[in-house]
């Protein structure tokens, strides 16, 4: 898959809903009910970060939920790419980008949202053919005003900002012309997941889907 094809598929995923839940899941038992709750609330595209030992098994379990499109986040290496794809991930998200990581996603035909935090990083990705990128860590590097400023000289790049975004700040990002969607963890708070209150998570997802 070429970088342009990868960005085309990434854009299609980003346009499915205004929010991509960023999920850190500790146990496989939480996987299916959590995914089902989010999909029921109108958020079908789910990012499971590779930050827990259970993450790959969680991706495999969530992939069985009808209507869900499950991807792997915090993908850092070619080994992560191969493992994520084998687990059933349909896309990948990375905090930054390296040639080895980009090569691996292109080789494995895995759509990628590569991370960029500066104009130089965004330009380097664009030069390679990636017109859809992740803006990270959004909140820490200036938030929506920074992303709006980046859009002036680089209008051809579309972003999914992630990092420090919540229900209150998400609309500021979504109002920008260069934003396709946002990534956030507020739709699946750890305390609700641990309590098994998936009805409350569905309600949070419903509100996020309406943004």
Steps between C-alpha positions, in 0.01 A plus 500: 500500500635844409506790748225672298280188523572474873396863552186444291396208721595691817284793390203269439540363854525848649180607325297217657447698824625823657679315781730197504506356853857448624483193722744361757348164591643286779303177470358302209170459687434872452562492125174392342257685730706819470515482122128419479415798723702742288365367170144521637564865585605579144880474522601202280872577456693392810869546582643249749840621618778245526576612856377195691598132483142417401481748209544256210248256647263792559529599132419142398193492728373845400534406132218250553252772593264575207542849359832565669816604315788432737852633466821504702640814660849574631644302209874570510686226311465265202449222755203691644354533149527127431358404841212747471402378155517137612270585793243641260576873507363678194707815549789633707574826681845619603614793717765586242644349183821326395600363161500144639148541635368652177672229294337231715147641465541537126630143476222359722225704329399645836345849494693732732444830676862610543567757770633850440552784747677762288486649151824322413360160601173565314692609190724192509197272516325696225812475282478122532131503408322507839236772482305370803688516830459491875576827686656396832519588785236756403421658837864532605621665179250781469165332443253616239668841443830325414326262261312787335830684449657187349211480254580838344824393325400131474133498395543171315564305823203370701542406866361290779620686811552287811635562849334697775172543309171476690129560442543874565794556264405258222262745325782756467704246301206369298420854385835522319514445124805273529350263761320180397430369850658494847634219716413490867474280803220691675231283338621192690620610845694237691264518798197420284679215324612348831150539642350332195271797442484459124162673475666820622777454242239463225346829613841673492559357153159626385585853610843479332348370177271804492784753517 
